[in-house]
Amino acid sequence: MLRSVKYQESSLISTLFTEQLGRVSVIARGARKPKSRFAAMLTPGQIIETVFHHKETRSVQTLTEADYLVPLGSLRTDVQKLAIVTTLCELLLQLLHENDPNESLFNYLKTTIVWIERQEDISPSLFPYMQIRIADKIGFGLQADADTTGDRFLPGFLSIPTGTVGLYSVSDLASDPAAVRLTPGQLRFVLYSLLPAGSSALTVPLSEAECSQLIHYIDRYFAFHVDGIRPRKSDAIFEQLLYRS
């Protein structure tokens, strides 16, 4: 589930990311009535099974049945988990296209959201990690420069146009005006995120400023490659909840 908006007096129009059809919009009639089970299920991040009548001539399909595939109660009660999942869903709304299935991304998101549900504490650095992994799943992942060897604690760079990540040098930034400089921690984090078992990146310490800056850089990378990327409304809530002491 990516988003739900109110429709008329008692219904919801919800945006789903489905395994077989990709992004799909459905209308849940009467979902806001007191006895309806739909409202609790149709919240961002919930993993549900749905039945709807799909007609290619319609932009909004009619939802007839829904049930939880995996119970994710803490996504509604833990404000930090809610913040990161809501921000994730807002990002996906801008990246995914209607009727464009992506099984690899679907399975990754399903596994990751279940993992988030089971954690006691969530680090803000989980979000840039997911940004990096999602970029790879949708076909324009970041790439480590062939010369990125040796001490990974040195400063680095990220080329916004090419997605290349490497060790910083004055010549790199001079030849690529759209490249941004990464701190040693940011470079190490990104390189670890690109490994097959990239979750080791979450052990790399990033300050609040480094994490926020890295999220901004990757958003710039998305905006360069995907039309229509806009600032997320949920980012302010994300920062207030995940960076609180």
N, C-alpha and C positions, 0 to 999 in steps of 0.2 A: 504494500500500500504506500502510495506516494503523497496523496493529498485528497482532501474532501472539502467541498464548498457547499454552502446551503443553496437549495433550489426550491423556489416556491415556498409553501407554508410548512411542509413536513418532509421534504425529500432531500437527498444529497446527490451531488454529482462527484464521483470519485475517480481518481486516476490510478490505475494499476500498472505494475510492471509484471507481465506474465511470461511464463516460460515459452509458450508456443506462439504468441502473437506480439510480443514486445509490449510497448506502451499502449494501453487501452483505456478509454473513458467509459464509465458506466453510470447509469442513474439507478439509485436505490430508492424506490418510491416508498414513502412512509417511514424512512429510516430514522427520522427525528421524533417519531411518536413514542410515548413512554414505554410501550410494551415491545418495541422493535429491538431485535438483537443486532441489527446491522450497525448502529451508531458506534458501539464500542469496538467493533471489528474494523471499521473504516477509519482508522487513525494512522498517521504516518508510522511506517516501520513494521506494522503488523504483518505476519505471514499467514495468509488465509487461502483456503480452497474456495473457488467461486464457480457458479454456473450462470452464464448469461447467454442470451440469444444474439449471436454475432451476424450482422448483415453489413456487407461491404459498402452499401449505399448510405449507411448511417455513421455519423461521427461520434455518437453516444449510444452505447449498447444498453440493454435493459437487464439489470442484475436480478436474478430470481432466487438464488441460494448462496449462502456463504457460511463458512465455518472455520474455526482456527485450525491451521495445519500444525503450528507449533505454539504452545502457550508462552506469551511474552508479557507477563503482567508487570514486570518492573519497568518496562518502557513507558508505562503510564504513570508510575509512582516515583521513580528516581529521576529527579530533575536534570541531573548531569547526563544520564543516558538519553533522556528525552531530548535534550539540547543537541547532542551530537547526531542522533538519528534524524531529527527534524531538519537539521542543516544538510545532512547527507541527502535526504529526500528532495530538498529544494535544489541541490546541485543536479541530481538525476533528472528532475523535471526539465532542466535546460539542456541536458546532454542526450537524452533518449528521444527517439523518433517514433511516431505512431506506426504500428504494424511492422516493426523491425526487430524481430527476435534476436537475442544474444544469449545463448545458453551458458556460455562461459561466465559472463557477467552475472547472469541470474543466479547461478550456483555459488559464485563468490559472495554475492550480497546475502544470500540466504545463510551461508555458513558464518559470515562475519556478524550478522545481526544476532544470530543465536549465540555466538561467542560473547558479544556485548551483554546480552541478557544474563549470562552466567558470571560476569565479573563483579567483584565487589566495588572496585574503583576503576574509573576511566580516566586516562590521560588525554589532555587536549591534543597531544601529538598523534593520537590515533586518526584524527581527521586528515592531516596532510599525507599520512601513510595511505589512507584509503583513496585520496585523490590520485596518488601516484599509481596505485594498483588499478584503479578504474580507467585511467588514461591508457594503460596497456591493454585492458580488456576491450576498449572501444576502437583500438587500432592506431593510436598515435602516442605510444608510451615513450617516456624519457629513455635516453640511451647514455650509458657511461662511455666517455671518450676512451679510445684505445690507449692513450698515454696516461690514464688515471691509474698510477701505480705508486707504491711506496707509502709515505706518511699520509694517512687520510685525515690527519688533524690540521693539515694546511688549508688555507682559504681556497675556495673553488668558485666556479661560475656555472650558471644555467643559461643556455641560449634559448630565448623565448621562441624564435622562429623554427629552430631545428630540434629542440628538446635535448640537445647534447649537454651532458654534465661532465665537468672535468676539473683539473687543478687550475687555479687562477694564475694568470700571467697578464702583464700589461698588454702584450700583443693580442691576446685573446679578446679582451674587451675593446681594444682599438679597432680590430678587424670586424667586430660584431657589435654595433652600437645598441642592439636590442638585448644583449647579454646582461645579466644581473649578477652581482657578486654574492657568493654564499659564504657564511661564516664557516669555520672548521666544523662546528657541530652540525650545521645544516648540510654541508657536503657529506659528512659521514652518514647522516640520517638518510639522505636521498640514495646514496650508493648502497646502503644496507637494504633499503626498501626495494631496490631493483634486483636483489638476489632472489633465487627461486623460493627459499624459505625466508622471506623478507621480514617476518615479524620481529627479528632481532633488532630492527630499527627502533622499536618501541623501548629498548633499553638505553638508547642514546639520549642523554640529557639535553633538553632544549629549554632555554628561558622563555618566558611568556612572549617577549619581543621577538625572539628568533622564530618561535612557532607561528605567531601571527604573520610575520613577514613572509615566511615560507608558504603559508596558505595563500597569501596575496600573490606571490610569484607564480604559483601553480595555477591560480585563477587567471592570471594574465596569459599563461600558456594556453589554457582552455579557450579563452576569448580570442586568441590569435587563430585558432584552428576551427572553432565552432561559431557559426553565426548566431547572434541573438543572446549571447551570454550577458547577463546583467548582475549587478551587485545583489547579494542575497539579503533579504529582510531579516532572516534568522541569525545573521552573524553577530548582531549586537547582543542578542540573548545568549548565544553560544559563548561569547567572551565573558559576559557577566557571570554565568553559571559555572563554566569550567575553569576560569582563572581566579575564582574567589578563594580566599585563604581559608 
